[in-house]
């Protein structure tokens, strides 16, 4: 099993934080990670499918997986 990179861990940590104002998360993504919000969500979605991410933060990853699945089912 490959280890998570520093960026992978930063993406998960950023996702775990609470956001009080609109746009704060997108601003933090640009400032802290130096990537667009679109790229961030692509990376996050890929991380949710990795066993390493689940081992790193099982509560967060399982919660995000449930949300993703619910959204998929709502679209069908």
mmJSON file of the N, C-alpha and C atoms, coordinates in Angstrom:
{"data_MODEL":{"atom_site":{
"group_PDB":["ATOM","ATOM","ATOM","ATOM","ATOM","ATOM","ATOM","ATOM","ATOM","ATOM","ATOM","ATOM","ATOM","ATOM","ATOM","ATOM","ATOM","ATOM","ATOM","ATOM","ATOM","ATOM","ATOM","ATOM","ATOM","ATOM","ATOM","ATOM","ATOM","ATOM","ATOM","ATOM","ATOM","ATOM","ATOM","ATOM","ATOM","ATOM","ATOM","ATOM","ATOM","ATOM","ATOM","ATOM","ATOM","ATOM","ATOM","ATOM","ATOM","ATOM","ATOM","ATOM","ATOM","ATOM","ATOM","ATOM","ATOM","ATOM","ATOM","ATOM","ATOM","ATOM","ATOM","ATOM","ATOM","ATOM","ATOM","ATOM","ATOM","ATOM","ATOM","ATOM","ATOM","ATOM","ATOM","ATOM","ATOM","ATOM","ATOM","ATOM","ATOM","ATOM","ATOM","ATOM","ATOM","ATOM","ATOM","ATOM","ATOM","ATOM","ATOM","ATOM","ATOM","ATOM","ATOM","ATOM","ATOM","ATOM","ATOM","ATOM","ATOM","ATOM","ATOM","ATOM","ATOM","ATOM","ATOM","ATOM","ATOM","ATOM","ATOM","ATOM","ATOM","ATOM","ATOM","ATOM","ATOM","ATOM","ATOM","ATOM","ATOM","ATOM","ATOM","ATOM","ATOM","ATOM","ATOM","ATOM","ATOM","ATOM","ATOM","ATOM","ATOM","ATOM","ATOM","ATOM","ATOM","ATOM","ATOM","ATOM","ATOM","ATOM","ATOM","ATOM","ATOM","ATOM","ATOM","ATOM","ATOM","ATOM","ATOM","ATOM","ATOM","ATOM","ATOM","ATOM","ATOM","ATOM","ATOM","ATOM","ATOM","ATOM","ATOM","ATOM","ATOM","ATOM","ATOM","ATOM","ATOM","ATOM","ATOM","ATOM","ATOM","ATOM","ATOM","ATOM","ATOM","ATOM","ATOM","ATOM","ATOM","ATOM","ATOM","ATOM","ATOM","ATOM","ATOM","ATOM","ATOM","ATOM","ATOM","ATOM","ATOM","ATOM","ATOM","ATOM","ATOM","ATOM","ATOM","ATOM","ATOM","ATOM","ATOM","ATOM","ATOM","ATOM","ATOM","ATOM","ATOM","ATOM","ATOM","ATOM","ATOM","ATOM","ATOM","ATOM","ATOM","ATOM","ATOM","ATOM","ATOM","ATOM","ATOM","ATOM","ATOM","ATOM","ATOM","ATOM"],
"id":[1,2,3,4,5,6,7,8,9,10,11,12,13,14,15,16,17,18,19,20,21,22,23,24,25,26,27,28,29,30,31,32,33,34,35,36,37,38,39,40,41,42,43,44,45,46,47,48,49,50,51,52,53,54,55,56,57,58,59,60,61,62,63,64,65,66,67,68,69,70,71,72,73,74,75,76,77,78,79,80,81,82,83,84,85,86,87,88,89,90,91,92,93,94,95,96,97,98,99,100,101,102,103,104,105,106,107,108,109,110,111,112,113,114,115,116,117,118,119,120,121,122,123,124,125,126,127,128,129,130,131,132,133,134,135,136,137,138,139,140,141,142,143,144,145,146,147,148,149,150,151,152,153,154,155,156,157,158,159,160,161,162,163,164,165,166,167,168,169,170,171,172,173,174,175,176,177,178,179,180,181,182,183,184,185,186,187,188,189,190,191,192,193,194,195,196,197,198,199,200,201,202,203,204,205,206,207,208,209,210,211,212,213,214,215,216,217,218,219,220,221,222,223,224,225,226,227,228],
"type_symbol":["N","C","C","N","C","C","N","C","C","N","C","C","N","C","C","N","C","C","N","C","C","N","C","C","N","C","C","N","C","C","N","C","C","N","C","C","N","C","C","N","C","C","N","C","C","N","C","C","N","C","C","N","C","C","N","C","C","N","C","C","N","C","C","N","C","C","N","C","C","N","C","C","N","C","C","N","C","C","N","C","C","N","C","C","N","C","C","N","C","C","N","C","C","N","C","C","N","C","C","N","C","C","N","C","C","N","C","C","N","C","C","N","C","C","N","C","C","N","C","C","N","C","C","N","C","C","N","C","C","N","C","C","N","C","C","N","C","C","N","C","C","N","C","C","N","C","C","N","C","C","N","C","C","N","C","C","N","C","C","N","C","C","N","C","C","N","C","C","N","C","C","N","C","C","N","C","C","N","C","C","N","C","C","N","C","C","N","C","C","N","C","C","N","C","C","N","C","C","N","C","C","N","C","C","N","C","C","N","C","C","N","C","C","N","C","C","N","C","C","N","C","C","N","C","C","N","C","C"],
"label_atom_id":["N","CA","C","N","CA","C","N","CA","C","N","CA","C","N","CA","C","N","CA","C","N","CA","C","N","CA","C","N","CA","C","N","CA","C","N","CA","C","N","CA","C","N","CA","C","N","CA","C","N","CA","C","N","CA","C","N","CA","C","N","CA","C","N","CA","C","N","CA","C","N","CA","C","N","CA","C","N","CA","C","N","CA","C","N","CA","C","N","CA","C","N","CA","C","N","CA","C","N","CA","C","N","CA","C","N","CA","C","N","CA","C","N","CA","C","N","CA","C","N","CA","C","N","CA","C","N","CA","C","N","CA","C","N","CA","C","N","CA","C","N","CA","C","N","CA","C","N","CA","C","N","CA","C","N","CA","C","N","CA","C","N","CA","C","N","CA","C","N","CA","C","N","CA","C","N","CA","C","N","CA","C","N","CA","C","N","CA","C","N","CA","C","N","CA","C","N","CA","C","N","CA","C","N","CA","C","N","CA","C","N","CA","C","N","CA","C","N","CA","C","N","CA","C","N","CA","C","N","CA","C","N","CA","C","N","CA","C","N","CA","C","N","CA","C","N","CA","C","N","CA","C","N","CA","C","N","CA","C","N","CA","C","N","CA","C"],
"label_alt_id":[null,null,null,null,null,null,null,null,null,null,null,null,null,null,null,null,null,null,null,null,null,null,null,null,null,null,null,null,null,null,null,null,null,null,null,null,null,null,null,null,null,null,null,null,null,null,null,null,null,null,null,null,null,null,null,null,null,null,null,null,null,null,null,null,null,null,null,null,null,null,null,null,null,null,null,null,null,null,null,null,null,null,null,null,null,null,null,null,null,null,null,null,null,null,null,null,null,null,null,null,null,null,null,null,null,null,null,null,null,null,null,null,null,null,null,null,null,null,null,null,null,null,null,null,null,null,null,null,null,null,null,null,null,null,null,null,null,null,null,null,null,null,null,null,null,null,null,null,null,null,null,null,null,null,null,null,null,null,null,null,null,null,null,null,null,null,null,null,null,null,null,null,null,null,null,null,null,null,null,null,null,null,null,null,null,null,null,null,null,null,null,null,null,null,null,null,null,null,null,null,null,null,null,null,null,null,null,null,null,null,null,null,null,null,null,null,null,null,null,null,null,null,null,null,null,null,null,null],
"label_comp_id":["UNK","UNK","UNK","UNK","UNK","UNK","UNK","UNK","UNK","UNK","UNK","UNK","UNK","UNK","UNK","UNK","UNK","UNK","UNK","UNK","UNK","UNK","UNK","UNK","UNK","UNK","UNK","UNK","UNK","UNK","UNK","UNK","UNK","UNK","UNK","UNK","UNK","UNK","UNK","UNK","UNK","UNK","UNK","UNK","UNK","UNK","UNK","UNK","UNK","UNK","UNK","UNK","UNK","UNK","UNK","UNK","UNK","UNK","UNK","UNK","UNK","UNK","UNK","UNK","UNK","UNK","UNK","UNK","UNK","UNK","UNK","UNK","UNK","UNK","UNK","UNK","UNK","UNK","UNK","UNK","UNK","UNK","UNK","UNK","UNK","UNK","UNK","UNK","UNK","UNK","UNK","UNK","UNK","UNK","UNK","UNK","UNK","UNK","UNK","UNK","UNK","UNK","UNK","UNK","UNK","UNK","UNK","UNK","UNK","UNK","UNK","UNK","UNK","UNK","UNK","UNK","UNK","UNK","UNK","UNK","UNK","UNK","UNK","UNK","UNK","UNK","UNK","UNK","UNK","UNK","UNK","UNK","UNK","UNK","UNK","UNK","UNK","UNK","UNK","UNK","UNK","UNK","UNK","UNK","UNK","UNK","UNK","UNK","UNK","UNK","UNK","UNK","UNK","UNK","UNK","UNK","UNK","UNK","UNK","UNK","UNK","UNK","UNK","UNK","UNK","UNK","UNK","UNK","UNK","UNK","UNK","UNK","UNK","UNK","UNK","UNK","UNK","UNK","UNK","UNK","UNK","UNK","UNK","UNK","UNK","UNK","UNK","UNK","UNK","UNK","UNK","UNK","UNK","UNK","UNK","UNK","UNK","UNK","UNK","UNK","UNK","UNK","UNK","UNK","UNK","UNK","UNK","UNK","UNK","UNK","UNK","UNK","UNK","UNK","UNK","UNK","UNK","UNK","UNK","UNK","UNK","UNK","UNK","UNK","UNK","UNK","UNK","UNK"],
"label_asym_id":["A","A","A","A","A","A","A","A","A","A","A","A","A","A","A","A","A","A","A","A","A","A","A","A","A","A","A","A","A","A","A","A","A","A","A","A","A","A","A","A","A","A","A","A","A","A","A","A","A","A","A","A","A","A","A","A","A","A","A","A","A","A","A","A","A","A","A","A","A","A","A","A","A","A","A","A","A","A","A","A","A","A","A","A","A","A","A","A","A","A","A","A","A","A","A","A","A","A","A","A","A","A","A","A","A","A","A","A","A","A","A","A","A","A","A","A","A","A","A","A","A","A","A","A","A","A","A","A","A","A","A","A","A","A","A","A","A","A","A","A","A","A","A","A","A","A","A","A","A","A","A","A","A","A","A","A","A","A","A","A","A","A","A","A","A","A","A","A","A","A","A","A","A","A","A","A","A","A","A","A","A","A","A","A","A","A","A","A","A","A","A","A","A","A","A","A","A","A","A","A","A","A","A","A","A","A","A","A","A","A","A","A","A","A","A","A","A","A","A","A","A","A","A","A","A","A","A","A"],
"label_entity_id":["1","1","1","1","1","1","1","1","1","1","1","1","1","1","1","1","1","1","1","1","1","1","1","1","1","1","1","1","1","1","1","1","1","1","1","1","1","1","1","1","1","1","1","1","1","1","1","1","1","1","1","1","1","1","1","1","1","1","1","1","1","1","1","1","1","1","1","1","1","1","1","1","1","1","1","1","1","1","1","1","1","1","1","1","1","1","1","1","1","1","1","1","1","1","1","1","1","1","1","1","1","1","1","1","1","1","1","1","1","1","1","1","1","1","1","1","1","1","1","1","1","1","1","1","1","1","1","1","1","1","1","1","1","1","1","1","1","1","1","1","1","1","1","1","1","1","1","1","1","1","1","1","1","1","1","1","1","1","1","1","1","1","1","1","1","1","1","1","1","1","1","1","1","1","1","1","1","1","1","1","1","1","1","1","1","1","1","1","1","1","1","1","1","1","1","1","1","1","1","1","1","1","1","1","1","1","1","1","1","1","1","1","1","1","1","1","1","1","1","1","1","1","1","1","1","1","1","1"],
"label_seq_id":[1,1,1,2,2,2,3,3,3,4,4,4,5,5,5,6,6,6,7,7,7,8,8,8,9,9,9,10,10,10,11,11,11,12,12,12,13,13,13,14,14,14,15,15,15,16,16,16,17,17,17,18,18,18,19,19,19,20,20,20,21,21,21,22,22,22,23,23,23,24,24,24,25,25,25,26,26,26,27,27,27,28,28,28,29,29,29,30,30,30,31,31,31,32,32,32,33,33,33,34,34,34,35,35,35,36,36,36,37,37,37,38,38,38,39,39,39,40,40,40,41,41,41,42,42,42,43,43,43,44,44,44,45,45,45,46,46,46,47,47,47,48,48,48,49,49,49,50,50,50,51,51,51,52,52,52,53,53,53,54,54,54,55,55,55,56,56,56,57,57,57,58,58,58,59,59,59,60,60,60,61,61,61,62,62,62,63,63,63,64,64,64,65,65,65,66,66,66,67,67,67,68,68,68,69,69,69,70,70,70,71,71,71,72,72,72,73,73,73,74,74,74,75,75,75,76,76,76],
"pdbx_PDB_ins_code":[null,null,null,null,null,null,null,null,null,null,null,null,null,null,null,null,null,null,null,null,null,null,null,null,null,null,null,null,null,null,null,null,null,null,null,null,null,null,null,null,null,null,null,null,null,null,null,null,null,null,null,null,null,null,null,null,null,null,null,null,null,null,null,null,null,null,null,null,null,null,null,null,null,null,null,null,null,null,null,null,null,null,null,null,null,null,null,null,null,null,null,null,null,null,null,null,null,null,null,null,null,null,null,null,null,null,null,null,null,null,null,null,null,null,null,null,null,null,null,null,null,null,null,null,null,null,null,null,null,null,null,null,null,null,null,null,null,null,null,null,null,null,null,null,null,null,null,null,null,null,null,null,null,null,null,null,null,null,null,null,null,null,null,null,null,null,null,null,null,null,null,null,null,null,null,null,null,null,null,null,null,null,null,null,null,null,null,null,null,null,null,null,null,null,null,null,null,null,null,null,null,null,null,null,null,null,null,null,null,null,null,null,null,null,null,null,null,null,null,null,null,null,null,null,null,null,null,null],
"Cartn_x":[0.847,0.0,0.896,0.694,1.472,1.037,1.954,1.64,1.044,0.302,-0.245,0.876,0.795,1.762,1.388,2.295,2.017,0.792,0.685,-0.467,-1.748,-1.714,-2.894,-3.376,-2.438,-2.801,-3.33,-2.764,-3.24,-4.659,-4.963,-6.318,-7.31,-6.984,-7.878,-8.027,-6.95,-7.008,-7.864,-7.72,-8.511,-9.991,-10.286,-11.683,-12.303,-11.492,-12.0,-12.371,-11.853,-12.124,-13.535,-14.045,-15.355,-15.211,-16.205,-16.146,-17.342,-17.077,-18.133,-18.701,-17.915,-18.395,-18.276,-19.141,-19.103,-17.794,-17.182,-15.94,-14.683,-14.81,-13.626,-12.853,-13.575,-12.91,-12.158,-12.8,-12.145,-10.906,-10.983,-9.834,-8.7,-9.049,-8.04,-7.39,-8.184,-7.644,-6.581,-6.901,-5.943,-4.714,-4.912,-3.792,-2.911,-3.516,-2.755,-2.212,-2.993,-2.58,-2.078,-2.446,-1.997,-2.623,-3.842,-4.549,-5.955,-6.622,-7.999,-8.948,-10.14,-11.148,-11.535,-11.565,-11.896,-10.861,-9.591,-8.515,-8.559,-8.85,-8.973,-10.028,-11.182,-12.266,-11.928,-11.184,-10.723,-9.786,-8.856,-7.92,-8.654,-9.575,-10.332,-11.141,-11.812,-12.614,-11.748,-10.576,-9.661,-9.178,-8.931,-8.481,-9.522,-10.788,-11.844,-11.858,-11.263,-11.209,-9.946,-9.087,-7.809,-7.858,-7.354,-7.301,-6.409,-5.381,-4.47,-5.206,-6.093,-6.866,-7.813,-8.422,-9.314,-8.554,-7.36,-6.547,-6.103,-5.851,-5.385,-6.474,-7.695,-8.806,-10.111,-10.391,-11.56,-12.896,-13.029,-14.297,-14.591,-13.616,-13.794,-14.057,-13.235,-13.36,-14.699,-15.102,-16.404,-17.556,-17.485,-18.53,-18.605,-17.451,-17.421,-17.873,-17.556,-18.031,-19.555,-20.132,-21.598,-22.248,-21.675,-22.204,-22.109,-20.973,-20.778,-21.789,-22.002,-22.95,-24.37,-24.737,-26.084,-26.308,-25.296,-25.412,-25.553,-24.798,-24.903,-26.304,-26.831,-28.164,-29.238,-29.048,-30.013,-30.046,-28.923,-28.87,-29.515,-29.687,-30.207,-31.71],
"Cartn_y":[-1.172,0.0,1.241,2.105,3.34,4.316,5.168,6.157,7.406,8.143,9.413,10.435,11.28,12.361,13.481,14.425,15.591,16.341,16.464,17.15,16.379,15.051,14.238,14.489,14.497,14.747,16.161,17.126,18.512,18.647,17.925,17.951,17.401,16.29,15.709,16.628,17.225,18.127,19.349,19.881,21.045,20.678,19.507,19.065,18.83,18.471,18.182,19.448,20.588,21.836,22.339,23.098,23.73,25.083,25.456,26.722,27.574,28.787,29.666,30.601,30.965,31.919,31.349,31.839,31.41,31.859,30.983,31.304,31.099,30.881,30.715,29.453,28.389,27.138,27.294,27.906,28.102,28.976,29.992,30.864,30.092,29.257,28.452,27.453,26.899,25.958,26.656,27.85,28.597,29.005,29.511,30.015,28.899,27.864,26.831,25.745,25.412,24.324,24.818,26.035,26.598,25.938,25.43,24.802,25.365,25.104,25.571,24.688,25.197,24.418,23.176,23.297,22.15,21.048,21.402,20.413,19.802,20.617,20.145,19.049,19.292,18.31,17.042,17.177,16.0,15.162,15.834,15.13,14.471,15.214,14.69,13.468,13.547,12.42,11.183,11.36,10.233,9.676,10.549,10.098,9.231,9.527,8.77,7.304,6.99,5.612,4.879,5.541,4.937,4.406,3.203,2.582,3.38,4.017,4.801,5.981,6.604,7.725,7.23,6.086,5.503,5.174,4.647,4.327,5.6,6.668,7.921,8.617,8.69,9.361,8.656,7.532,6.729,7.439,8.249,8.94,9.924,10.734,11.713,11.025,10.054,9.393,8.667,7.968,7.285,8.271,9.394,10.42,10.971,11.282,11.825,10.796,9.552,8.492,8.388,8.488,8.439,9.621,10.801,11.992,11.827,11.364,11.165,10.162,9.07,8.051,8.594,9.364,9.941,10.893,11.664,12.578,11.815,10.73,9.9,9.314,8.81,8.221,9.265,10.481,11.556,11.949,11.797,12.148,11.102,9.902,8.82,8.787],
"Cartn_z":[0.0,0.0,0.0,-0.963,-1.059,0.029,0.412,1.442,0.811,1.605,1.143,1.038,0.041,-0.085,0.874,1.021,1.858,1.321,-0.002,-0.602,-0.331,-0.412,-0.116,1.31,2.247,3.647,3.832,3.1,3.186,2.645,1.576,1.009,2.032,2.641,3.644,4.858,5.294,6.442,6.137,4.942,4.56,4.493,3.984,3.872,5.248,6.216,7.555,8.341,7.902,8.624,8.371,9.313,9.158,8.489,7.715,6.973,7.362,7.831,8.331,7.277,6.294,5.297,3.894,3.025,1.635,0.996,0.284,-0.403,0.416,1.713,2.563,2.189,1.891,1.53,0.212,-0.779,-2.076,-1.941,-1.11,-0.875,-0.199,0.769,1.463,0.503,-0.397,-1.391,-2.225,-2.718,-3.546,-2.748,-1.539,-0.744,-0.184,0.368,1.056,0.127,-0.899,-1.785,-3.134,-3.493,-4.762,-5.977,-5.828,-6.936,-7.033,-8.137,-8.311,-7.511,-7.267,-6.553,-7.352,-8.669,-9.517,-9.35,-9.395,-9.227,-7.827,-6.831,-5.456,-5.358,-5.949,-5.877,-6.666,-7.745,-8.474,-7.598,-6.931,-6.051,-4.882,-4.282,-3.151,-3.561,-4.697,-5.161,-5.388,-5.956,-6.164,-4.821,-3.865,-2.541,-1.849,-2.062,-1.396,-1.802,-2.938,-3.409,-2.965,-2.228,-1.831,-0.397,-0.232,1.097,2.047,1.501,2.344,2.989,2.242,2.792,3.876,3.637,4.635,5.916,5.783,6.963,7.691,6.931,7.511,8.324,7.781,8.472,8.127,8.784,8.416,8.606,9.628,9.867,8.736,8.391,7.318,5.977,5.633,4.332,4.224,5.252,5.194,5.086,5.796,5.694,4.274,3.7,2.348,1.316,1.531,0.631,0.666,1.872,1.988,1.272,1.438,0.768,-0.746,-1.228,-2.662,-3.206,-2.492,-2.942,-2.957,-1.955,-1.904,-3.075,-3.423,-4.561,-5.868,-6.001,-7.209,-7.344,-6.23,-6.263,-6.552,-6.068,-6.321,-7.79,-8.478,-9.895,-10.787,-10.287,-11.13,-11.161],
"occupancy":[1.0,1.0,1.0,1.0,1.0,1.0,1.0,1.0,1.0,1.0,1.0,1.0,1.0,1.0,1.0,1.0,1.0,1.0,1.0,1.0,1.0,1.0,1.0,1.0,1.0,1.0,1.0,1.0,1.0,1.0,1.0,1.0,1.0,1.0,1.0,1.0,1.0,1.0,1.0,1.0,1.0,1.0,1.0,1.0,1.0,1.0,1.0,1.0,1.0,1.0,1.0,1.0,1.0,1.0,1.0,1.0,1.0,1.0,1.0,1.0,1.0,1.0,1.0,1.0,1.0,1.0,1.0,1.0,1.0,1.0,1.0,1.0,1.0,1.0,1.0,1.0,1.0,1.0,1.0,1.0,1.0,1.0,1.0,1.0,1.0,1.0,1.0,1.0,1.0,1.0,1.0,1.0,1.0,1.0,1.0,1.0,1.0,1.0,1.0,1.0,1.0,1.0,1.0,1.0,1.0,1.0,1.0,1.0,1.0,1.0,1.0,1.0,1.0,1.0,1.0,1.0,1.0,1.0,1.0,1.0,1.0,1.0,1.0,1.0,1.0,1.0,1.0,1.0,1.0,1.0,1.0,1.0,1.0,1.0,1.0,1.0,1.0,1.0,1.0,1.0,1.0,1.0,1.0,1.0,1.0,1.0,1.0,1.0,1.0,1.0,1.0,1.0,1.0,1.0,1.0,1.0,1.0,1.0,1.0,1.0,1.0,1.0,1.0,1.0,1.0,1.0,1.0,1.0,1.0,1.0,1.0,1.0,1.0,1.0,1.0,1.0,1.0,1.0,1.0,1.0,1.0,1.0,1.0,1.0,1.0,1.0,1.0,1.0,1.0,1.0,1.0,1.0,1.0,1.0,1.0,1.0,1.0,1.0,1.0,1.0,1.0,1.0,1.0,1.0,1.0,1.0,1.0,1.0,1.0,1.0,1.0,1.0,1.0,1.0,1.0,1.0,1.0,1.0,1.0,1.0,1.0,1.0,1.0,1.0,1.0,1.0,1.0,1.0],
"B_iso_or_equiv":[0.0,0.0,0.0,0.0,0.0,0.0,0.0,0.0,0.0,0.0,0.0,0.0,0.0,0.0,0.0,0.0,0.0,0.0,0.0,0.0,0.0,0.0,0.0,0.0,0.0,0.0,0.0,0.0,0.0,0.0,0.0,0.0,0.0,0.0,0.0,0.0,0.0,0.0,0.0,0.0,0.0,0.0,0.0,0.0,0.0,0.0,0.0,0.0,0.0,0.0,0.0,0.0,0.0,0.0,0.0,0.0,0.0,0.0,0.0,0.0,0.0,0.0,0.0,0.0,0.0,0.0,0.0,0.0,0.0,0.0,0.0,0.0,0.0,0.0,0.0,0.0,0.0,0.0,0.0,0.0,0.0,0.0,0.0,0.0,0.0,0.0,0.0,0.0,0.0,0.0,0.0,0.0,0.0,0.0,0.0,0.0,0.0,0.0,0.0,0.0,0.0,0.0,0.0,0.0,0.0,0.0,0.0,0.0,0.0,0.0,0.0,0.0,0.0,0.0,0.0,0.0,0.0,0.0,0.0,0.0,0.0,0.0,0.0,0.0,0.0,0.0,0.0,0.0,0.0,0.0,0.0,0.0,0.0,0.0,0.0,0.0,0.0,0.0,0.0,0.0,0.0,0.0,0.0,0.0,0.0,0.0,0.0,0.0,0.0,0.0,0.0,0.0,0.0,0.0,0.0,0.0,0.0,0.0,0.0,0.0,0.0,0.0,0.0,0.0,0.0,0.0,0.0,0.0,0.0,0.0,0.0,0.0,0.0,0.0,0.0,0.0,0.0,0.0,0.0,0.0,0.0,0.0,0.0,0.0,0.0,0.0,0.0,0.0,0.0,0.0,0.0,0.0,0.0,0.0,0.0,0.0,0.0,0.0,0.0,0.0,0.0,0.0,0.0,0.0,0.0,0.0,0.0,0.0,0.0,0.0,0.0,0.0,0.0,0.0,0.0,0.0,0.0,0.0,0.0,0.0,0.0,0.0,0.0,0.0,0.0,0.0,0.0,0.0],
"pdbx_formal_charge":[null,null,null,null,null,null,null,null,null,null,null,null,null,null,null,null,null,null,null,null,null,null,null,null,null,null,null,null,null,null,null,null,null,null,null,null,null,null,null,null,null,null,null,null,null,null,null,null,null,null,null,null,null,null,null,null,null,null,null,null,null,null,null,null,null,null,null,null,null,null,null,null,null,null,null,null,null,null,null,null,null,null,null,null,null,null,null,null,null,null,null,null,null,null,null,null,null,null,null,null,null,null,null,null,null,null,null,null,null,null,null,null,null,null,null,null,null,null,null,null,null,null,null,null,null,null,null,null,null,null,null,null,null,null,null,null,null,null,null,null,null,null,null,null,null,null,null,null,null,null,null,null,null,null,null,null,null,null,null,null,null,null,null,null,null,null,null,null,null,null,null,null,null,null,null,null,null,null,null,null,null,null,null,null,null,null,null,null,null,null,null,null,null,null,null,null,null,null,null,null,null,null,null,null,null,null,null,null,null,null,null,null,null,null,null,null,null,null,null,null,null,null,null,null,null,null,null,null],
"auth_seq_id":[1,1,1,2,2,2,3,3,3,4,4,4,5,5,5,6,6,6,7,7,7,8,8,8,9,9,9,10,10,10,11,11,11,12,12,12,13,13,13,14,14,14,15,15,15,16,16,16,17,17,17,18,18,18,19,19,19,20,20,20,21,21,21,22,22,22,23,23,23,24,24,24,25,25,25,26,26,26,27,27,27,28,28,28,29,29,29,30,30,30,31,31,31,32,32,32,33,33,33,34,34,34,35,35,35,36,36,36,37,37,37,38,38,38,39,39,39,40,40,40,41,41,41,42,42,42,43,43,43,44,44,44,45,45,45,46,46,46,47,47,47,48,48,48,49,49,49,50,50,50,51,51,51,52,52,52,53,53,53,54,54,54,55,55,55,56,56,56,57,57,57,58,58,58,59,59,59,60,60,60,61,61,61,62,62,62,63,63,63,64,64,64,65,65,65,66,66,66,67,67,67,68,68,68,69,69,69,70,70,70,71,71,71,72,72,72,73,73,73,74,74,74,75,75,75,76,76,76],
"auth_comp_id":["UNK","UNK","UNK","UNK","UNK","UNK","UNK","UNK","UNK","UNK","UNK","UNK","UNK","UNK","UNK","UNK","UNK","UNK","UNK","UNK","UNK","UNK","UNK","UNK","UNK","UNK","UNK","UNK","UNK","UNK","UNK","UNK","UNK","UNK","UNK","UNK","UNK","UNK","UNK","UNK","UNK","UNK","UNK","UNK","UNK","UNK","UNK","UNK","UNK","UNK","UNK","UNK","UNK","UNK","UNK","UNK","UNK","UNK","UNK","UNK","UNK","UNK","UNK","UNK","UNK","UNK","UNK","UNK","UNK","UNK","UNK","UNK","UNK","UNK","UNK","UNK","UNK","UNK","UNK","UNK","UNK","UNK","UNK","UNK","UNK","UNK","UNK","UNK","UNK","UNK","UNK","UNK","UNK","UNK","UNK","UNK","UNK","UNK","UNK","UNK","UNK","UNK","UNK","UNK","UNK","UNK","UNK","UNK","UNK","UNK","UNK","UNK","UNK","UNK","UNK","UNK","UNK","UNK","UNK","UNK","UNK","UNK","UNK","UNK","UNK","UNK","UNK","UNK","UNK","UNK","UNK","UNK","UNK","UNK","UNK","UNK","UNK","UNK","UNK","UNK","UNK","UNK","UNK","UNK","UNK","UNK","UNK","UNK","UNK","UNK","UNK","UNK","UNK","UNK","UNK","UNK","UNK","UNK","UNK","UNK","UNK","UNK","UNK","UNK","UNK","UNK","UNK","UNK","UNK","UNK","UNK","UNK","UNK","UNK","UNK","UNK","UNK","UNK","UNK","UNK","UNK","UNK","UNK","UNK","UNK","UNK","UNK","UNK","UNK","UNK","UNK","UNK","UNK","UNK","UNK","UNK","UNK","UNK","UNK","UNK","UNK","UNK","UNK","UNK","UNK","UNK","UNK","UNK","UNK","UNK","UNK","UNK","UNK","UNK","UNK","UNK","UNK","UNK","UNK","UNK","UNK","UNK","UNK","UNK","UNK","UNK","UNK","UNK"],
"auth_asym_id":["A","A","A","A","A","A","A","A","A","A","A","A","A","A","A","A","A","A","A","A","A","A","A","A","A","A","A","A","A","A","A","A","A","A","A","A","A","A","A","A","A","A","A","A","A","A","A","A","A","A","A","A","A","A","A","A","A","A","A","A","A","A","A","A","A","A","A","A","A","A","A","A","A","A","A","A","A","A","A","A","A","A","A","A","A","A","A","A","A","A","A","A","A","A","A","A","A","A","A","A","A","A","A","A","A","A","A","A","A","A","A","A","A","A","A","A","A","A","A","A","A","A","A","A","A","A","A","A","A","A","A","A","A","A","A","A","A","A","A","A","A","A","A","A","A","A","A","A","A","A","A","A","A","A","A","A","A","A","A","A","A","A","A","A","A","A","A","A","A","A","A","A","A","A","A","A","A","A","A","A","A","A","A","A","A","A","A","A","A","A","A","A","A","A","A","A","A","A","A","A","A","A","A","A","A","A","A","A","A","A","A","A","A","A","A","A","A","A","A","A","A","A","A","A","A","A","A","A"],
"auth_atom_id":["N","CA","C","N","CA","C","N","CA","C","N","CA","C","N","CA","C","N","CA","C","N","CA","C","N","CA","C","N","CA","C","N","CA","C","N","CA","C","N","CA","C","N","CA","C","N","CA","C","N","CA","C","N","CA","C","N","CA","C","N","CA","C","N","CA","C","N","CA","C","N","CA","C","N","CA","C","N","CA","C","N","CA","C","N","CA","C","N","CA","C","N","CA","C","N","CA","C","N","CA","C","N","CA","C","N","CA","C","N","CA","C","N","CA","C","N","CA","C","N","CA","C","N","CA","C","N","CA","C","N","CA","C","N","CA","C","N","CA","C","N","CA","C","N","CA","C","N","CA","C","N","CA","C","N","CA","C","N","CA","C","N","CA","C","N","CA","C","N","CA","C","N","CA","C","N","CA","C","N","CA","C","N","CA","C","N","CA","C","N","CA","C","N","CA","C","N","CA","C","N","CA","C","N","CA","C","N","CA","C","N","CA","C","N","CA","C","N","CA","C","N","CA","C","N","CA","C","N","CA","C","N","CA","C","N","CA","C","N","CA","C","N","CA","C","N","CA","C","N","CA","C","N","CA","C","N","CA","C","N","CA","C","N","CA","C"],
"pdbx_PDB_model_num":[1,1,1,1,1,1,1,1,1,1,1,1,1,1,1,1,1,1,1,1,1,1,1,1,1,1,1,1,1,1,1,1,1,1,1,1,1,1,1,1,1,1,1,1,1,1,1,1,1,1,1,1,1,1,1,1,1,1,1,1,1,1,1,1,1,1,1,1,1,1,1,1,1,1,1,1,1,1,1,1,1,1,1,1,1,1,1,1,1,1,1,1,1,1,1,1,1,1,1,1,1,1,1,1,1,1,1,1,1,1,1,1,1,1,1,1,1,1,1,1,1,1,1,1,1,1,1,1,1,1,1,1,1,1,1,1,1,1,1,1,1,1,1,1,1,1,1,1,1,1,1,1,1,1,1,1,1,1,1,1,1,1,1,1,1,1,1,1,1,1,1,1,1,1,1,1,1,1,1,1,1,1,1,1,1,1,1,1,1,1,1,1,1,1,1,1,1,1,1,1,1,1,1,1,1,1,1,1,1,1,1,1,1,1,1,1,1,1,1,1,1,1,1,1,1,1,1,1]
}}}
